[in-house]
Structures are given as C-alpha cells and as structure tokens.
Amino acid sequence: ETGVTQSPTHLIKTRGQQVTLRCSSQSGHNTVSWYQQALGQGPQFIFQYYREEENGRGNFPPRFSGLQFPNYSSELNVNALELDDSALYLCASSLRGRGNTIYFGEGSWLTVV
Amino acid sequence: RKEVEQDPGPFNVPEGATVAFNCTYSNSASQSFFWYRQDCRKEPKLLMSVYSSGNEDGRFTAQLNRASQYISLLIRDSKLSDSATYLCAVNRDDKIIFGKGTRLHILP
C-alpha cells in the first residue's frame, strides 16, 4: 500500500546471534529511517540514511548498524542480539525536503530467545 | 524527559463521544507535526499533519500551539473503528520523533 516493503516479516533468533533486516523504499524516495518499537512503546528512532550515508542516529549502541544501497534500499544489522532487542522493526521512506512525511513498511517482528 | 510526551492512556470512551488527545514536545526547533494511527500489530499510518492554523478532516481536528509546544487531536462522534493507538510525532532535523502513543478503546 505504501510501496515500502520489508523482509522478513517474522523471525526468531537466539541471544548472541546476528540479524539482517531489509527494506525497499517507495519509488522516488531517497531517505530511509529505521525504528524499533517494543511492546507498548512508540517507535524509537534508530538511524536514518540519505544517499547511502548515515544521517543521524538515535540512542542505540554500535551493534546496531545499517547500509543504504544506490537504489535507496536499506539494511539494518544487529549484532550480539539481546533479549531486549525483541521488537517490531519498522522501516520508513521519505523524500528529503518535501515536508518529511514518512511512509512505513509493515515491519519485521524479531523475537530473541 | 522524553522529547515527545503524550497522555498515558488508555482511553475507554463510549461510541459517539468526543475524544481529545494531548501531546507536548520539548525541542522548539521542531519543524512539522503529525498524528499517526496504529492498529494492533500493524505499522503506523499517517492520520494527519498538524498546522498552526489548525486543520480538520471530517471528524478529526488537529491543533498546534508553537508557543506552548503543544499539539492536540480531537475526534468527534467516535466510532468503534476509531479504536487504535494514536501517536504524536514531530519532525526535528529531518527526523521524525514519536511519542509513546495513547491507546483508544471505543465502547459499544
């Protein structure tokens, strides 16, 4: 519906493992933001990528890293998974400078056991 | 203090009632403002942008007071389908920052 697609939709990982989440932005959008939403909380800003460069980061440790590719798709990588990393991970795309309305994908549900 | 604060909720209101959500933001450099709706286990969806002049979309009215750093959302004649979590959000330095959200339950 929004043109933003995320994969996988659900996954289960073991503590200490690594995970990669993927996002394809809406056509024409050059900016991707990643959010973590724990149960009962609002989305927390992890970081943003604009034209393949990190453009701002929230209060998350370095084991949260990302990439943006020339086609503006993006990846979120989390190393050394902890139980508290269990959350919905949301990708949002936008066109920088156009009121910054962002459009979310359906998210990736990560459970760490 | 959180950058965006909302009423903790949940709100349980009868169908047909008027509901008001309040939100405050701490960074005066915030540039634009939004209300999002999030259904259970779904992604947030933009409900409306908020302007200083106030804006209305059917039963929904949003207001912004920059001097008080306060944003509001009013839902009139609430419907069962309005049950959801309502998220206040601000744009700060091209980043959208969200509040915790307020859950609304409309009771038949």
Interface residues (C-beta under 8 A of the other chain):
Chain A: T31 S33 Y35 G40 Q41 G42 P43 Q44 F45 Q48 Y50 N55 G56 L88 L90 A92 R96 G99 N100 T101 I102 Y103 F104 G105 E106 G107
Chain B: V4 Q6 Q31 S32 F34 R41 K42 E43 P44 K45 L46 S49 L87 N91 D93 D94 K95 I96 I97 F98 G99 K100 G101
